[in-house]
Amino acid sequence: MEDKVKISVVVPVYNAGTYLDACVASVLGQSLPPEEYEAVFVDDGSTDGTGERLVAAVAGHDHVRVVRTENSGGPGRPRNLGLDMARGEYVYFLDCDDWLGPEALERMYAMAARNRSDVLVGRLVGHGRGVPRRLFRRDRDRAEILAHHLLTLLTPHKLFRTAFLREHGLRFPEGPVRLEDHRFCVPAYFKAEVISVLASYPCCHWVRRADEGNYSSRRFDPEHYFGALREVLDVVDEHVPPGETRDRFYAHWLRGKMLQRVGGRRLLNYPPGYRRELYAAVRRLAVERFAPGTDRFLPAGYRPRAVILRAGSYAELEALAEAEKRIVVRARAVEMRLENGALTLVLSAELVYRDGGPVPFRRVDRDGGRRVLWNPPVVLGTPIPEEARDMTDALPRAGVEVFARHRSTRDEAAFAVIARRREEEGPDEHLRFDVRARLEGLADLAPGAWDLRVRVNACGWNPHRRVPGLWLLVSLDGAAELRVDRAFPGAPEGFRRLRRVGRRVPGLRRAVRVVRTLS
């Protein structure tokens, strides 16, 4: 079989529970003939019976091997063991929480073989996880790291040419370490001659476990974590000389792994003691490795945060986080239509502060022309230069997303959106949009309740909110109903009053459900 194996699927396994079932079923259910691929499951010392269940699940499948080893504390060693055993021309790393689309291996191999790709990034579908949309806009036979947003996905869910990995000695760091995926994928990106992107087929379903069992979801030790990040930056330094291109690379981690953690709701959700520990480690690395010139490649809304971080004022950083936390979306449905298996919404969406006031961007005249500045609504002792508050170029790129989210699984379905920003006169600019959104294929949605949500993407802020009082109910037979509840603007007083009575009379809410079906 060795000469015929096209792909080896390597799956590190640890205490997977019932999540393993979907993973195994997807691997066994591939459209690629069994003699053309193999799977290597490496159980890293599971203690919940996963190993025994795994052996039973793959019994009778000659193209699947199960290896059981002592616990190593992280996914790196089992991935390396699987790589050592791989007989395929290509190897795909899949986590035991996730599952493959039925044609994933066949489609990925066809594209990789056609292009002789060293690395192929197959489209991910997030379940409770955000997936970079820009990366998967279209198929790319030859993708560039920065131009095509490859850094936005540094998880190991990729197809690698096996000989390429062995030739360059690429291995995952082993043990209970952090950023092991970055420390593997970034060198692979730099060393690869051909990187391809398969965006036209959902190759892998990437799951956030309800029990938070994913290794990367646990709170981390800041010193250890940012020590690992230093190693990633060292790899960048080896391949990119000082200058603008290196600054662009650095800005990716400054934003996503550092500033994102010390701002807004993210920072304030941590316990106070941990916030300061995290801040100290982030600031130390920022001062050590990130020159102020890197800031020009940050989202505009992150630049004030970077200035305060370097200035060393934790209190002001926390005050700014409180202000950013108050930036929310106000959305209202104006028109709704449910027909021919599709839902059409006409909405208004606006970026506002939590008290209801719009987020203002002040127009100012400068020698170079008109600029638009954001003045943080908080008193700061650290002066924030105008260039760090300048949103002139960022505001025209602001956009709107509309999506449905399943209340139980948190799966998401994206609407096709046309958004028009309202033009306004006066001293301030605001972000107000008129939106038309359409979701096709309602019968393909999973049964259950789906909330309808609106996200405004602007200046690095991405707040989203449920459309008040409006939701979608999908039945087991695929029929969809658009429903409203008492939060819907304009709901009649009788509707609200009966709902209040229903909460006081046992059983009445179930017996009498007041629903508007809008069509």
C-alpha positions as CSV (number, residue, x, y, z in Angstrom):
1,M,0.0,0.0,0.0
2,E,2.9,2.3,0.6
3,D,3.4,3.4,-3.0
4,K,-0.2,4.3,-3.4
5,V,-0.8,6.3,-0.3
6,K,-1.6,9.9,-1.2
7,I,-2.4,11.4,2.2
8,S,-1.7,10.4,5.8
9,V,-4.1,12.0,8.3
10,V,-2.4,12.4,11.7
11,V,-4.7,12.9,14.7
12,P,-3.4,13.5,18.2
13,V,-5.9,12.3,20.7
14,Y,-6.3,13.1,24.4
15,N,-9.5,12.6,26.5
16,A,-11.6,13.4,23.5
17,G,-14.9,12.0,24.9
18,T,-17.8,12.0,22.4
19,Y,-16.1,14.5,20.2
20,L,-14.0,11.7,18.9
21,D,-17.0,10.0,17.2
22,A,-17.5,12.7,14.5
23,C,-13.8,12.9,13.9
24,V,-13.4,9.2,13.3
25,A,-16.5,8.9,11.2
26,S,-15.3,11.8,9.0
27,V,-11.9,10.2,8.5
28,L,-13.5,6.8,7.6
29,G,-16.1,8.4,5.4
30,Q,-13.8,10.0,2.8
31,S,-14.5,9.9,-0.9
32,L,-10.8,9.0,-1.5
33,P,-10.6,5.2,-1.8
34,P,-9.2,3.6,1.4
35,E,-6.2,2.2,-0.4
36,E,-5.2,5.8,-1.3
37,Y,-5.0,7.3,2.2
38,E,-4.3,6.3,5.8
39,A,-5.0,7.6,9.2
40,V,-2.7,7.6,12.2
41,F,-4.4,8.3,15.6
42,V,-1.9,8.8,18.4
43,D,-3.5,8.6,21.8
44,D,-1.4,10.7,24.2
45,G,-2.2,8.8,27.4
46,S,-5.9,9.4,27.7
47,T,-7.4,8.6,31.1
48,D,-11.1,8.6,30.1
49,G,-11.3,5.5,28.1
50,T,-10.7,7.3,24.8
51,G,-8.0,4.9,23.8
52,E,-10.2,1.8,24.1
53,R,-13.1,3.5,22.3
54,L,-10.7,4.5,19.5
55,V,-9.4,1.0,19.0
56,A,-13.0,-0.3,18.8
57,A,-14.1,2.4,16.4
58,V,-11.4,1.7,13.8
59,A,-11.4,-2.1,14.1
60,G,-11.6,-3.7,10.7
61,H,-10.2,-0.7,8.8
62,D,-6.7,-1.7,7.6
63,H,-5.8,1.8,6.5
64,V,-6.1,3.1,10.1
65,R,-3.5,2.7,12.8
66,V,-3.8,3.5,16.5
67,V,-0.7,4.3,18.6
68,R,-0.9,4.7,22.3
69,T,1.8,6.5,24.2
70,E,2.5,8.0,27.6
71,N,1.1,11.5,28.2
72,S,3.4,14.2,26.9
73,G,1.3,17.2,28.1
74,G,0.5,18.7,24.6
75,P,-0.3,17.8,21.0
76,G,3.3,18.3,19.6
77,R,4.7,14.9,20.4
78,P,1.8,12.8,19.1
79,R,1.8,14.9,15.9
80,N,5.5,14.2,15.5
81,L,5.0,10.5,16.1
82,G,2.3,10.4,13.5
83,L,4.6,12.3,11.1
84,D,7.3,9.8,11.6
85,M,4.9,7.0,10.8
86,A,3.3,8.7,7.8
87,R,3.6,6.8,4.5
88,G,1.6,9.3,2.4
89,E,2.9,11.7,-0.1
90,Y,1.2,14.4,1.9
91,V,0.3,14.6,5.6
92,Y,-2.8,16.4,7.0
93,F,-2.9,17.3,10.7
94,L,-6.4,17.0,12.2
95,D,-7.4,17.5,15.9
96,C,-9.6,14.9,17.6
97,D,-12.3,17.6,18.3
98,D,-12.7,18.4,14.6
99,W,-13.9,16.6,11.5
100,L,-13.4,16.5,7.8
101,G,-15.7,17.2,4.9
102,P,-16.4,14.0,3.0
103,E,-14.5,15.1,-0.1
104,A,-11.7,16.9,1.8
105,L,-8.8,14.6,1.1
106,E,-9.7,14.0,-2.5
107,R,-10.0,17.7,-3.3
108,M,-7.0,18.8,-1.3
109,Y,-4.8,16.2,-2.9
110,A,-6.0,17.0,-6.4
111,M,-5.1,20.7,-6.0
112,A,-1.8,20.0,-4.2
113,A,-0.7,17.5,-6.8
114,R,-1.6,19.8,-9.7
115,N,0.5,22.7,-8.2
116,R,3.2,20.6,-6.5
117,S,2.3,22.5,-3.4
118,D,4.5,22.2,-0.3
119,V,1.6,23.5,1.9
120,L,-2.1,23.7,1.1
121,V,-4.5,25.5,3.3
122,G,-8.0,24.0,3.0
123,R,-11.1,26.0,4.0
124,L,-12.1,25.8,7.6
125,V,-15.6,26.1,8.9
126,G,-15.8,27.4,12.5
127,H,-18.2,25.9,15.1
128,G,-18.0,28.3,18.0
129,R,-14.8,29.6,16.5
130,G,-14.0,32.6,14.3
131,V,-12.5,31.7,10.9
132,P,-10.6,34.3,8.8
133,R,-12.9,35.2,5.9
134,R,-10.3,37.1,3.8
135,L,-8.1,34.0,3.6
136,F,-10.8,32.0,2.0
137,R,-12.3,34.5,-0.5
138,R,-11.2,32.3,-3.4
139,D,-9.0,29.4,-4.5
140,R,-5.3,30.3,-5.0
141,D,-2.8,28.1,-6.7
142,R,0.1,30.2,-5.4
143,A,-0.6,32.3,-2.3
144,E,1.7,34.9,-0.7
145,I,2.1,35.1,3.1
146,L,1.2,38.8,3.6
147,A,-0.8,39.6,0.5
148,H,-3.2,36.7,0.9
149,H,-3.5,36.7,4.7
150,L,-1.9,33.4,5.4
151,L,-0.8,34.5,8.9
152,T,-4.5,34.7,9.9
153,L,-4.6,30.9,10.2
154,L,-1.6,29.4,11.9
155,T,-3.4,26.3,13.2
156,P,-1.9,22.9,12.0
157,H,-5.1,22.1,10.0
158,K,-3.2,22.0,6.7
159,L,-1.9,19.6,4.1
160,F,1.9,19.4,4.0
161,R,4.1,17.6,1.5
162,T,5.7,14.9,3.7
163,A,9.1,15.0,2.0
164,F,9.2,18.8,2.3
165,L,8.7,18.6,6.1
166,R,11.4,15.9,6.4
167,E,13.8,17.7,4.2
168,H,13.7,20.8,6.3
169,G,13.4,19.0,9.7
170,L,10.2,20.7,10.5
171,R,8.8,19.4,13.8
172,F,6.3,20.5,16.5
173,P,7.7,21.6,19.8
174,E,6.8,18.9,22.3
175,G,5.4,18.9,25.8
176,P,3.1,21.5,27.6
177,V,4.2,24.4,25.4
178,R,2.4,27.3,23.8
179,L,2.2,28.5,20.2
180,E,3.4,25.1,19.0
181,D,1.3,25.6,15.9
182,H,2.9,29.0,15.1
183,R,6.4,27.6,15.7
184,F,5.7,24.9,13.1
185,C,3.6,26.7,10.5
186,V,5.6,30.0,10.3
187,P,8.9,28.2,9.3
188,A,6.9,26.0,6.9
189,Y,5.4,29.1,5.2
190,F,8.9,30.7,4.8
191,K,10.5,27.6,3.5
192,A,7.7,26.6,1.1
193,E,8.1,27.2,-2.6
194,V,4.4,26.8,-3.3
195,I,1.5,27.5,-0.9
196,S,-2.0,26.9,-2.1
197,V,-5.4,27.8,-0.7
198,L,-8.5,25.7,-1.4
199,A,-11.4,27.9,-0.5
200,S,-14.2,26.4,-2.6
201,Y,-14.8,23.4,-0.4
202,P,-15.3,23.1,3.4
203,C,-12.4,20.8,4.2
204,C,-12.3,20.9,8.0
205,H,-14.9,21.7,10.6
206,W,-13.1,23.4,13.5
207,V,-14.8,23.0,16.8
208,R,-14.7,24.9,20.1
209,R,-15.5,22.3,22.8
210,A,-18.3,23.1,25.2
211,D,-16.2,21.6,28.0
212,E,-13.2,23.9,27.0
213,G,-11.2,20.7,26.5
214,N,-9.2,22.2,23.6
215,Y,-5.5,22.6,24.7
216,S,-5.3,26.2,23.4
217,S,-8.4,27.4,25.3
218,R,-6.8,27.3,28.8
219,R,-5.5,30.4,30.6
220,F,-1.8,30.6,30.1
221,D,1.3,31.6,32.0
222,P,2.2,35.0,30.4
223,E,6.0,34.6,30.8
224,H,5.9,31.1,29.1
225,Y,3.5,32.2,26.4
226,F,5.4,35.4,25.3
227,G,8.7,33.5,25.6
228,A,7.2,31.2,22.9
229,L,6.2,34.3,20.9
230,R,9.8,35.5,21.0
231,E,10.8,32.3,19.3
232,V,8.3,32.9,16.5
233,L,9.6,36.5,16.0
234,D,13.1,35.0,15.8
235,V,12.0,32.9,12.9
236,V,10.6,36.1,11.2
237,D,14.0,37.8,11.8
238,E,15.8,34.9,10.1
239,H,13.9,35.3,6.9
240,V,12.9,39.0,6.7
241,P,15.5,41.9,7.0
242,P,14.6,44.9,9.1
243,G,12.3,47.4,7.4
244,E,8.7,47.8,6.3
245,T,8.1,44.1,5.4
246,R,9.3,42.9,8.8
247,D,7.1,45.5,10.5
248,R,4.1,44.2,8.6
249,F,4.9,40.7,9.9
250,Y,5.4,41.9,13.4
251,A,2.1,43.8,13.4
252,H,0.2,40.6,13.0
253,W,1.4,39.3,16.4
254,L,1.4,42.7,18.1
255,R,-2.3,43.0,17.2
256,G,-3.6,39.4,17.7
257,K,-1.4,38.1,20.5
258,M,-0.6,41.2,22.5
259,L,-2.8,44.3,22.1
260,Q,-5.9,42.3,21.7
261,R,-5.4,40.8,25.1
262,V,-4.8,44.1,26.9
263,G,-7.8,46.0,25.6
264,G,-11.5,46.2,25.6
265,R,-13.7,43.4,27.0
266,R,-10.9,40.9,26.6
267,L,-8.7,42.5,29.3
268,L,-11.6,43.3,31.6
269,N,-12.8,39.7,31.6
270,Y,-9.6,38.6,33.3
271,P,-9.3,38.7,37.1
272,P,-7.6,41.9,38.3
273,G,-4.4,40.1,39.4
274,Y,-4.0,38.2,36.2
275,R,-4.6,41.4,34.2
276,R,-1.5,43.1,35.7
277,E,0.6,40.0,35.2
278,L,-0.5,39.8,31.6
279,Y,0.1,43.5,31.0
280,A,3.6,43.3,32.5
281,A,4.6,40.5,30.1
282,V,3.0,42.2,27.1
283,R,4.7,45.5,27.8
284,R,8.1,43.9,28.3
285,L,7.9,42.2,24.9
286,A,6.5,45.3,23.2
287,V,9.3,47.5,24.4
288,E,11.9,44.9,23.7
289,R,10.9,43.9,20.1
290,F,8.3,46.2,18.6
291,A,9.5,49.7,17.4
292,P,6.8,52.4,17.3
293,G,7.0,52.3,13.5
294,T,5.2,48.9,13.6
295,D,2.0,50.8,14.8
296,R,1.3,52.2,11.3
297,F,0.4,48.6,10.2
298,L,-2.1,48.1,13.1
299,P,-5.8,48.6,12.8
300,A,-6.5,52.3,13.6
301,G,-8.4,51.6,16.8
302,Y,-5.4,49.7,18.3
303,R,-2.9,52.5,17.9
304,P,-3.9,54.5,21.0
305,R,-3.7,51.2,22.9
306,A,-0.1,50.7,21.7
307,V,0.9,54.2,22.7
308,I,-0.4,53.8,26.2
309,L,1.2,50.3,26.5
310,R,4.6,51.7,25.7
311,A,4.2,54.6,28.0
312,G,3.8,52.2,30.9
313,S,0.5,53.3,32.3
314,Y,-1.6,50.3,33.3
315,A,-4.3,52.4,34.9
316,E,-4.8,54.3,31.6
317,L,-4.8,51.1,29.6
318,E,-7.6,49.8,31.8
319,A,-9.5,53.0,31.5
320,L,-9.2,52.9,27.7
321,A,-10.4,49.3,27.8
322,E,-13.5,50.4,29.7
323,A,-14.2,53.0,27.0
324,E,-13.7,50.5,24.2
325,K,-16.0,48.0,26.0
326,R,-18.8,50.5,25.6
327,I,-18.6,50.5,21.8
328,V,-21.5,48.4,20.6
329,V,-23.8,48.0,17.6
330,R,-27.3,49.3,17.4
331,A,-29.3,47.3,14.9
332,R,-33.0,47.4,13.9
333,A,-34.9,45.4,11.4
334,V,-36.9,47.6,8.9
335,E,-38.2,44.9,6.6
336,M,-38.3,41.1,6.6
337,R,-39.2,38.6,4.0
338,L,-39.2,34.8,4.2
339,E,-39.8,33.1,0.9
340,N,-38.6,30.3,-1.4
341,G,-36.2,28.9,1.2
342,A,-34.4,32.3,1.8
343,L,-34.6,35.1,4.4
344,T,-34.2,38.7,3.3
345,L,-33.6,41.4,5.9
346,V,-33.5,45.2,5.5
347,L,-31.7,46.7,8.5
348,S,-30.2,49.8,9.9
349,A,-26.9,49.4,11.8
350,E,-24.9,52.0,13.7
351,L,-21.8,52.1,15.9
352,V,-22.7,53.6,19.2
353,Y,-21.6,53.8,22.8
354,R,-23.6,51.7,25.3
355,D,-25.5,54.7,26.5
356,G,-27.0,55.1,23.0
357,G,-24.9,58.0,21.8
358,P,-23.1,57.6,18.4
359,V,-19.4,57.1,18.3
360,P,-18.1,60.4,16.9
361,F,-15.1,60.9,14.6
362,R,-14.1,64.6,14.5
363,R,-13.4,66.2,11.2
364,V,-10.3,68.5,11.3
365,D,-8.6,70.5,8.7
366,R,-4.8,70.1,8.4
367,D,-2.2,71.3,5.9
368,G,-2.5,68.0,4.1
369,G,-6.3,68.2,3.9
370,R,-9.2,67.0,6.0
371,R,-8.5,64.3,8.5
372,V,-10.9,62.4,10.8
373,L,-9.9,61.7,14.4
374,W,-11.2,59.5,17.2
375,N,-11.0,61.1,20.6
376,P,-11.3,58.4,23.3
377,P,-14.1,59.3,25.7
378,V,-11.8,59.0,28.7
379,V,-9.3,61.3,30.5
380,L,-5.8,60.2,29.7
381,G,-2.5,61.6,31.1
382,T,-0.5,60.1,28.3
383,P,-0.7,62.3,25.2
384,I,-2.0,60.3,22.2
385,P,-0.6,61.9,19.0
386,E,-3.0,62.7,16.2
387,E,-1.5,60.0,13.9
388,A,-2.5,57.4,16.5
389,R,-6.1,58.7,16.5
390,D,-6.4,59.2,12.8
391,M,-9.2,57.1,11.4
392,T,-9.4,58.9,8.0
393,D,-8.3,55.8,5.9
394,A,-10.0,53.3,8.2
395,L,-13.5,54.6,8.1
396,P,-14.1,54.1,4.4
397,R,-13.2,50.4,4.8
398,A,-15.7,49.9,7.6
399,G,-18.3,47.2,6.8
400,V,-21.2,45.2,8.1
401,E,-21.7,41.4,8.5
402,V,-25.1,39.8,9.1
403,F,-25.2,36.2,10.3
404,A,-27.4,33.6,12.0
405,R,-26.1,31.9,15.1
406,H,-27.5,28.6,16.5
407,R,-28.4,29.1,20.2
408,S,-27.1,25.7,21.3
409,T,-24.2,24.8,19.0
410,R,-23.2,28.4,18.2
411,D,-22.7,27.4,14.6
412,E,-23.0,30.4,12.2
413,A,-24.4,31.0,8.8
414,A,-23.4,34.1,6.9
415,F,-25.8,36.3,4.9
416,A,-24.9,37.9,1.6
417,V,-24.8,41.6,2.5
418,I,-25.0,44.9,0.7
419,A,-24.3,47.8,3.0
420,R,-24.4,51.5,2.2
421,R,-22.9,54.0,4.6
422,R,-25.0,57.1,5.2
423,E,-23.4,60.4,4.2
424,E,-23.8,63.2,6.8
425,E,-22.9,66.8,7.2
426,G,-21.5,68.4,10.4
427,P,-18.4,68.5,12.4
428,D,-18.4,64.8,13.2
429,E,-18.6,61.6,11.1
430,H,-20.5,58.6,12.3
431,L,-20.8,55.0,11.2
432,R,-24.4,54.5,10.2
433,F,-25.4,51.9,7.6
434,D,-28.4,50.9,5.6
435,V,-28.2,47.1,5.0
436,R,-29.8,44.6,2.8
437,A,-29.0,40.9,3.7
438,R,-30.1,37.6,2.3
439,L,-29.6,34.1,3.6
440,E,-30.2,31.2,1.1
441,G,-30.7,27.5,1.8
442,L,-32.6,27.8,5.1
443,A,-33.6,24.1,4.8
444,D,-29.9,23.2,5.2
445,L,-29.6,24.8,8.6
446,A,-29.6,22.6,11.7
447,P,-32.9,22.3,13.5
448,G,-33.3,24.7,16.4
449,A,-33.4,28.4,17.2
450,W,-31.1,30.8,15.3
451,D,-30.5,34.3,16.5
452,L,-29.9,37.0,13.9
453,R,-26.9,39.1,14.6
454,V,-25.2,42.2,13.1
455,R,-21.5,42.9,13.3
456,V,-19.8,46.2,12.4
457,N,-16.1,46.0,11.5
458,A,-14.4,49.3,11.8
459,C,-10.9,50.5,12.9
460,G,-10.1,47.1,14.5
461,W,-13.3,47.0,16.5
462,N,-15.7,44.2,15.7
463,P,-18.8,44.5,18.0
464,H,-21.8,42.5,17.2
465,R,-25.3,42.3,18.6
466,R,-28.5,40.4,18.2
467,V,-31.2,42.0,16.1
468,P,-33.7,42.8,18.9
469,G,-36.6,40.5,19.1
470,L,-36.1,38.6,15.9
471,W,-35.1,35.0,15.4
472,L,-35.4,32.0,13.2
473,L,-36.8,28.7,14.1
474,V,-35.9,25.7,12.0
475,S,-37.9,22.5,12.4
476,L,-36.7,18.9,12.1
477,D,-38.1,18.7,8.6
478,G,-36.2,21.8,7.5
479,A,-39.1,24.2,7.6
480,A,-38.1,27.7,8.8
481,E,-40.2,30.3,10.6
482,L,-39.3,33.9,11.3
483,R,-40.4,34.7,14.8
484,V,-40.5,37.8,17.0
485,D,-40.5,38.2,20.8
486,R,-41.3,41.1,23.1
487,A,-37.9,42.8,22.5
488,F,-38.9,43.5,18.9
489,P,-39.4,47.2,18.4
490,G,-43.1,47.9,17.8
491,A,-44.4,44.7,19.3
492,P,-48.0,45.4,20.4
493,E,-48.7,46.0,24.1
494,G,-51.0,43.0,24.2
495,F,-48.1,40.8,23.1
496,R,-45.9,42.1,25.8
497,R,-48.6,42.0,28.4
498,L,-49.5,38.3,27.7
499,R,-45.9,37.4,27.9
500,R,-45.7,39.0,31.3
501,V,-48.8,37.1,32.4
502,G,-47.3,33.9,31.0
503,R,-44.4,34.2,33.4
504,R,-46.7,34.2,36.4
505,V,-49.0,31.4,35.4
506,P,-47.3,27.9,35.5
507,G,-47.5,26.2,32.2
508,L,-49.1,29.0,30.3
509,R,-46.0,30.0,28.4
510,R,-45.9,26.5,26.9
511,A,-49.6,26.3,26.3
512,V,-50.0,29.7,24.7
513,R,-47.1,30.8,22.5
514,V,-47.7,34.2,21.0
515,V,-45.8,34.2,17.7
516,R,-45.8,36.4,14.6
517,T,-44.8,34.6,11.5
518,L,-43.6,37.3,9.1
519,S,-43.6,36.5,5.4
